[in-house]
């Protein structure tokens, strides 16, 4: 299954061609909005608020990644761990983060995805990771005195996550942590999932994006989404961009995004990949067990001033109609007992079964 979908996602062509067969959508009113929703809630700017958002995103992202592993060419053994260290914070925030989370430069558990291997193994937030298998992690050097002005660095976390992933690739992995100063070794049994993670970025904009390997979502968007079902709609769309290798496919056609931004890309190609991400993303959310019935209303109510889709996205009415058609297609497949698989575009040669 994964190989077939991967061939679909990586198919080379003269232009960026459709990878999935989008359902026919009935035209909607040019103004399909419901009554204006209340203003988006103010996002929690505190470090504790960031941890809450990290936990919510970890829970949804893990479900999306593991429930859809058969659709992904890129898979990896997942633990359900989100790590952090004091060093990843800017010098201005580092002291507060150390006090709030009892951090130092060593990687520590920020969040544990619900239902994941790390939770099953008994790992908890604030556990400090000191060894993977028989290999101890490097002891951080003491910060310079009198003030710690080192630039922010993700290196300790990246090193620990890399070690954990490599260990899990060989089977169950022993991870040693310090909890309240006492060493504890647990065995984490891997779960295969799509090899894409989701990271929360502090900020007031209703933003989410994907770069081919990662998904990024703002704290404001997490707050706006509210429920796990709505958050899965946003993350599913971005996961779909990564699953379909949209960034790589656009780059392969010579779209000069890095030099000119979207002005270097074909409008038709950019709109196409957004339509595909809406379509496949809704399948990803449904396959993970999230309620997708209100997906069209989510976009009907999305604040018009929050984002400028300009010519890179389908218009609002078109987008709502397409999501409605996709939701109905999924409902029909469920009623008929058919697998919830996105339909490949005609002529791709990929089998989604």
NUGU-739008 format. One record per residue (C-alpha): residue number from 1; residue in one letter; x, y, z. Coordinates in steps of 0.1 Angstrom, whole numbers. Layout:
+-----+---+-------+-------+-------+
:   k : r :     u :     v :     w :
+-----+---+-------+-------+-------+
: NUM : a :     X :     Y :     Z :
...
+-----+---+-------+-------+-------+
# end
This chain:
+-----+---+-------+-------+-------+
:   k : r :     u :     v :     w :
+-----+---+-------+-------+-------+
:   1 : x :     0 :     0 :     0 :
:   2 : x :    27 :    25 :    10 :
:   3 : x :    47 :    18 :   -21 :
:   4 : x :    17 :    24 :   -44 :
:   5 : x :     8 :    57 :   -27 :
:   6 : x :    45 :    68 :   -28 :
:   7 : x :    47 :    62 :   -66 :
:   8 : x :    16 :    84 :   -69 :
:   9 : x :    31 :   111 :   -47 :
:  10 : x :    64 :   112 :   -66 :
:  11 : x :    51 :   108 :  -102 :
:  12 : x :    71 :   130 :  -125 :
:  13 : x :    54 :   150 :  -152 :
:  14 : x :    59 :   181 :  -173 :
:  15 : x :    37 :   201 :  -151 :
:  16 : x :    23 :   196 :  -116 :
:  17 : x :    -5 :   172 :  -124 :
:  18 : x :   -34 :   160 :  -101 :
:  19 : x :   -25 :   131 :   -79 :
:  20 : x :   -61 :   125 :   -66 :
:  21 : x :   -95 :   125 :   -82 :
:  22 : x :  -113 :   154 :   -66 :
:  23 : x :  -151 :   149 :   -63 :
:  24 : x :  -175 :   170 :   -83 :
:  25 : x :  -187 :   198 :   -61 :
:  26 : x :  -220 :   217 :   -64 :
:  27 : x :  -215 :   255 :   -66 :
:  28 : x :  -222 :   274 :   -34 :
:  29 : x :  -233 :   309 :   -29 :
:  30 : x :  -205 :   335 :   -33 :
:  31 : x :  -211 :   343 :     4 :
:  32 : x :  -215 :   309 :    22 :
:  33 : x :  -207 :   322 :    57 :
:  34 : x :  -228 :   314 :    87 :
:  35 : x :  -235 :   341 :   113 :
:  36 : x :  -202 :   356 :   123 :
:  37 : x :  -185 :   335 :   150 :
:  38 : x :  -172 :   351 :   182 :
:  39 : x :  -137 :   365 :   180 :
:  40 : x :  -109 :   340 :   182 :
:  41 : x :   -99 :   334 :   218 :
:  42 : x :   -68 :   351 :   229 :
:  43 : x :   -39 :   327 :   227 :
:  44 : x :   -22 :   319 :   260 :
:  45 : x :    11 :   336 :   259 :
:  46 : x :    24 :   318 :   291 :
:  47 : x :    49 :   289 :   290 :
:  48 : x :    22 :   268 :   307 :
:  49 : x :    -1 :   277 :   278 :
:  50 : x :    26 :   266 :   253 :
:  51 : x :    28 :   232 :   271 :
:  52 : x :   -10 :   228 :   269 :
:  53 : x :    -9 :   235 :   232 :
:  54 : x :    20 :   211 :   227 :
:  55 : x :     1 :   184 :   244 :
:  56 : x :   -31 :   190 :   223 :
:  57 : x :   -11 :   190 :   191 :
:  58 : x :     9 :   159 :   201 :
:  59 : x :   -23 :   140 :   208 :
:  60 : x :   -39 :   148 :   174 :
:  61 : x :    -7 :   146 :   153 :
:  62 : x :     1 :   111 :   168 :
:  63 : x :   -34 :    98 :   159 :
:  64 : x :   -31 :   112 :   124 :
:  65 : x :     3 :    98 :   118 :
:  66 : x :    -4 :    63 :   131 :
:  67 : x :   -39 :    59 :   116 :
:  68 : x :   -26 :    68 :    82 :
:  69 : x :     7 :    50 :    80 :
:  70 : x :    -4 :    29 :    51 :
:  71 : x :    -9 :    60 :    30 :
:  72 : x :    26 :    74 :    36 :
:  73 : x :    57 :    65 :    17 :
:  74 : x :    77 :    81 :    45 :
:  75 : x :    72 :    61 :    77 :
:  76 : x :    91 :    58 :   110 :
:  77 : x :    88 :    42 :   144 :
:  78 : x :    70 :    67 :   166 :
:  79 : x :    72 :    70 :   204 :
:  80 : x :    47 :    98 :   210 :
:  81 : x :    73 :   119 :   228 :
:  82 : x :    77 :   156 :   225 :
:  83 : x :   110 :   168 :   240 :
:  84 : x :   124 :   201 :   250 :
:  85 : x :   155 :   216 :   267 :
:  86 : x :   163 :   250 :   282 :
:  87 : x :   187 :   256 :   254 :
:  88 : x :   160 :   258 :   228 :
:  89 : x :   146 :   289 :   244 :
:  90 : x :   160 :   324 :   238 :
:  91 : x :   182 :   338 :   265 :
:  92 : x :   153 :   361 :   275 :
:  93 : x :   130 :   332 :   282 :
:  94 : x :   155 :   306 :   293 :
:  95 : x :   154 :   314 :   330 :
:  96 : x :   116 :   313 :   331 :
:  97 : x :   115 :   280 :   312 :
:  98 : x :   140 :   264 :   335 :
:  99 : x :   119 :   274 :   366 :
: 100 : x :    86 :   265 :   351 :
: 101 : x :    96 :   231 :   337 :
: 102 : x :   126 :   223 :   359 :
: 103 : x :   148 :   223 :   328 :
: 104 : x :   185 :   224 :   321 :
: 105 : x :   203 :   219 :   288 :
: 106 : x :   194 :   181 :   288 :
: 107 : x :   164 :   169 :   268 :
: 108 : x :   133 :   165 :   289 :
: 109 : x :    98 :   154 :   282 :
: 110 : x :    75 :   182 :   272 :
: 111 : x :    44 :   162 :   263 :
: 112 : x :    34 :   125 :   259 :
: 113 : x :     9 :   117 :   232 :
: 114 : x :   -23 :   101 :   245 :
: 115 : x :   -24 :    64 :   236 :
: 116 : x :    12 :    63 :   224 :
: 117 : x :    41 :    40 :   232 :
: 118 : x :    57 :    65 :   256 :
: 119 : x :    25 :    68 :   276 :
: 120 : x :    22 :    31 :   277 :
: 121 : x :    57 :    28 :   290 :
: 122 : x :    50 :    53 :   318 :
: 123 : x :    70 :    83 :   307 :
: 124 : x :    57 :   116 :   320 :
: 125 : x :    63 :   153 :   314 :
: 126 : x :    94 :   167 :   330 :
: 127 : x :   113 :   133 :   329 :
: 128 : x :   149 :   141 :   319 :
: 129 : x :   162 :   118 :   292 :
: 130 : x :   197 :   107 :   301 :
: 131 : x :   203 :    75 :   281 :
: 132 : x :   189 :    55 :   252 :
: 133 : x :   198 :    18 :   254 :
: 134 : x :   233 :    16 :   268 :
: 135 : x :   243 :    49 :   253 :
: 136 : x :   243 :    79 :   277 :
: 137 : x :   235 :   113 :   263 :
: 138 : x :   262 :   139 :   265 :
: 139 : x :   264 :   159 :   297 :
: 140 : x :   258 :   196 :   288 :
: 141 : x :   286 :   220 :   296 :
: 142 : x :   278 :   246 :   323 :
: 143 : x :   266 :   280 :   309 :
: 144 : x :   290 :   309 :   309 :
: 145 : x :   289 :   332 :   339 :
: 146 : x :   274 :   356 :   349 :
: 147 : x :   247 :   356 :   323 :
: 148 : x :   237 :   328 :   299 :
: 149 : x :   238 :   345 :   266 :
: 150 : x :   241 :   314 :   244 :
: 151 : x :   219 :   315 :   213 :
: 152 : x :   189 :   292 :   212 :
: 153 : x :   197 :   257 :   200 :
: 154 : x :   176 :   226 :   192 :
: 155 : x :   206 :   204 :   191 :
: 156 : x :   201 :   185 :   224 :
: 157 : x :   166 :   177 :   215 :
: 158 : x :   174 :   167 :   179 :
: 159 : x :   202 :   144 :   191 :
: 160 : x :   179 :   127 :   217 :
: 161 : x :   151 :   122 :   192 :
: 162 : x :   175 :   109 :   166 :
: 163 : x :   188 :    83 :   190 :
: 164 : x :   153 :    73 :   201 :
: 165 : x :   142 :    69 :   165 :
: 166 : x :   172 :    48 :   156 :
: 167 : x :   167 :    26 :   186 :
: 168 : x :   130 :    21 :   179 :
: 169 : x :   138 :    11 :   144 :
: 170 : x :   155 :   -20 :   158 :
: 171 : x :   126 :   -28 :   181 :
: 172 : x :   116 :   -20 :   216 :
: 173 : x :   140 :     6 :   231 :
: 174 : x :   152 :    11 :   267 :
: 175 : x :   151 :    48 :   277 :
: 176 : x :   165 :    59 :   310 :
: 177 : x :   151 :    91 :   325 :
: 178 : x :   156 :   110 :   358 :
: 179 : x :   123 :   116 :   376 :
: 180 : x :   126 :   136 :   408 :
: 181 : x :   163 :   129 :   408 :
: 182 : x :   159 :    91 :   406 :
: 183 : x :   169 :    70 :   376 :
: 184 : x :   141 :    51 :   359 :
: 185 : x :   145 :    28 :   328 :
: 186 : x :   114 :    20 :   308 :
: 187 : x :   109 :     0 :   276 :
: 188 : x :    92 :    18 :   247 :
: 189 : x :    76 :    -3 :   220 :
: 190 : x :    74 :    15 :   187 :
: 191 : x :    43 :    23 :   166 :
: 192 : x :    48 :    28 :   129 :
: 193 : x :    34 :    61 :   116 :
: 194 : x :    40 :    88 :    89 :
: 195 : x :    74 :   103 :    94 :
: 196 : x :    61 :   139 :    99 :
: 197 : x :    60 :   157 :   132 :
: 198 : x :    39 :   187 :   143 :
: 199 : x :    55 :   217 :   161 :
: 200 : x :    38 :   246 :   178 :
: 201 : x :    51 :   281 :   171 :
: 202 : x :    41 :   309 :   194 :
: 203 : x :    23 :   337 :   176 :
: 204 : x :    -9 :   356 :   172 :
: 205 : x :   -16 :   348 :   135 :
: 206 : x :   -40 :   320 :   125 :
: 207 : x :   -12 :   302 :   107 :
: 208 : x :    -3 :   266 :    97 :
: 209 : x :    22 :   253 :    72 :
: 210 : x :    42 :   223 :    61 :
: 211 : x :    77 :   220 :    47 :
: 212 : x :    78 :   184 :    35 :
: 213 : x :    89 :   168 :    68 :
: 214 : x :    73 :   190 :    95 :
: 215 : x :    40 :   207 :   102 :
: 216 : x :    40 :   240 :   120 :
: 217 : x :     9 :   255 :   137 :
: 218 : x :     7 :   287 :   156 :
: 219 : x :    -5 :   289 :   192 :
: 220 : x :   -33 :   312 :   180 :
: 221 : x :   -45 :   286 :   155 :
: 222 : x :   -45 :   259 :   182 :
: 223 : x :   -67 :   281 :   204 :
: 224 : x :   -90 :   290 :   175 :
: 225 : x :   -95 :   254 :   165 :
: 226 : x :  -107 :   245 :   200 :
: 227 : x :  -118 :   209 :   198 :
: 228 : x :   -96 :   180 :   187 :
: 229 : x :  -120 :   174 :   157 :
: 230 : x :  -114 :   209 :   144 :
: 231 : x :   -76 :   208 :   151 :
: 232 : x :   -75 :   176 :   131 :
: 233 : x :   -89 :   194 :   101 :
: 234 : x :   -60 :   219 :   102 :
: 235 : x :   -33 :   194 :   109 :
: 236 : x :   -47 :   169 :    85 :
: 237 : x :   -45 :   195 :    57 :
: 238 : x :    -9 :   202 :    65 :
: 239 : x :     0 :   165 :    69 :
: 240 : x :   -15 :   159 :    34 :
: 241 : x :     9 :   185 :    19 :
: 242 : x :    38 :   164 :    33 :
: 243 : x :    23 :   131 :    24 :
: 244 : x :    17 :   142 :   -12 :
: 245 : x :    52 :   157 :   -14 :
: 246 : x :    38 :   189 :   -26 :
: 247 : x :    68 :   210 :   -18 :
: 248 : x :    92 :   187 :   -35 :
: 249 : x :    70 :   184 :   -66 :
: 250 : x :    67 :   221 :   -69 :
: 251 : x :   104 :   225 :   -65 :
: 252 : x :   111 :   198 :   -91 :
: 253 : x :    91 :   218 :  -117 :
: 254 : x :   114 :   248 :  -112 :
: 255 : x :    90 :   270 :   -92 :
: 256 : x :   113 :   296 :   -77 :
: 257 : x :    97 :   298 :   -43 :
: 258 : x :   129 :   304 :   -24 :
: 259 : x :   138 :   334 :   -46 :
: 260 : x :   105 :   350 :   -54 :
: 261 : x :    81 :   334 :   -29 :
: 262 : x :    47 :   325 :   -44 :
: 263 : x :    53 :   350 :   -73 :
: 264 : x :    77 :   324 :   -87 :
: 265 : x :    51 :   297 :   -89 :
: 266 : x :    22 :   288 :  -112 :
: 267 : x :   -11 :   300 :   -97 :
: 268 : x :   -29 :   269 :  -111 :
: 269 : x :    -3 :   246 :   -95 :
: 270 : x :    -5 :   263 :   -61 :
: 271 : x :   -43 :   262 :   -61 :
: 272 : x :   -42 :   225 :   -72 :
: 273 : x :   -20 :   214 :   -43 :
: 274 : x :   -43 :   233 :   -18 :
: 275 : x :   -73 :   215 :   -32 :
: 276 : x :   -55 :   181 :   -29 :
: 277 : x :   -45 :   189 :     7 :
: 278 : x :   -81 :   197 :    16 :
: 279 : x :   -93 :   165 :     0 :
: 280 : x :   -67 :   141 :    13 :
: 281 : x :   -65 :   160 :    47 :
: 282 : x :  -102 :   153 :    53 :
: 283 : x :   -96 :   116 :    47 :
: 284 : x :   -67 :   116 :    71 :
: 285 : x :   -89 :   131 :    98 :
: 286 : x :  -117 :   107 :    91 :
: 287 : x :   -94 :    77 :    91 :
: 288 : x :   -80 :    88 :   125 :
: 289 : x :  -115 :    87 :   140 :
: 290 : x :  -122 :   125 :   141 :
: 291 : x :  -156 :   139 :   133 :
: 292 : x :  -155 :   156 :    99 :
: 293 : x :  -191 :   166 :    95 :
: 294 : x :  -185 :   202 :   104 :
: 295 : x :  -155 :   206 :    81 :
: 296 : x :  -173 :   229 :    56 :
: 297 : x :  -187 :   251 :    85 :
: 298 : x :  -152 :   255 :    99 :
: 299 : x :  -141 :   273 :    67 :
: 300 : x :  -174 :   291 :    64 :
: 301 : x :  -168 :   307 :    98 :
: 302 : x :  -131 :   312 :    94 :
: 303 : x :  -124 :   349 :   100 :
: 304 : x :  -121 :   366 :    66 :
: 305 : x :   -95 :   390 :    79 :
: 306 : x :   -73 :   363 :    95 :
: 307 : x :   -56 :   352 :    63 :
: 308 : x :   -52 :   364 :    27 :
: 309 : x :   -56 :   334 :     5 :
: 310 : x :   -51 :   356 :   -26 :
: 311 : x :   -45 :   335 :   -58 :
: 312 : x :   -27 :   306 :   -40 :
: 313 : x :   -59 :   290 :   -27 :
: 314 : x :   -93 :   282 :   -41 :
: 315 : x :  -120 :   308 :   -33 :
: 316 : x :  -140 :   304 :    -1 :
: 317 : x :  -172 :   292 :   -19 :
: 318 : x :  -153 :   268 :   -40 :
: 319 : x :  -134 :   255 :   -10 :
: 320 : x :  -165 :   250 :    11 :
: 321 : x :  -183 :   232 :   -18 :
: 322 : x :  -153 :   209 :   -23 :
: 323 : x :  -151 :   200 :    14 :
: 324 : x :  -188 :   193 :    14 :
: 325 : x :  -184 :   170 :   -16 :
: 326 : x :  -154 :   152 :     0 :
: 327 : x :  -173 :   148 :    33 :
: 328 : x :  -202 :   133 :    15 :
: 329 : x :  -179 :   110 :    -5 :
: 330 : x :  -164 :    97 :    28 :
: 331 : x :  -199 :    92 :    42 :
: 332 : x :  -209 :    72 :    12 :
: 333 : x :  -179 :    50 :    15 :
: 334 : x :  -185 :    44 :    52 :
: 335 : x :  -222 :    35 :    45 :
: 336 : x :  -211 :    10 :    18 :
: 337 : x :  -184 :    -5 :    40 :
: 338 : x :  -157 :     6 :    16 :
: 339 : x :  -121 :    15 :    27 :
: 340 : x :  -116 :    52 :    34 :
: 341 : x :   -90 :    57 :     7 :
: 342 : x :   -85 :    88 :   -14 :
: 343 : x :   -93 :    82 :   -50 :
: 344 : x :   -62 :    84 :   -72 :
: 345 : x :   -63 :   106 :  -103 :
: 346 : x :   -70 :    87 :  -136 :
: 347 : x :   -38 :    74 :  -152 :
: 348 : x :   -15 :    76 :  -122 :
: 349 : x :   -13 :    38 :  -120 :
: 350 : x :   -14 :    38 :   -82 :
: 351 : x :   -36 :    13 :   -63 :
: 352 : x :   -51 :    27 :   -32 :
: 353 : x :   -63 :    -5 :   -16 :
+-----+---+-------+-------+-------+
# end
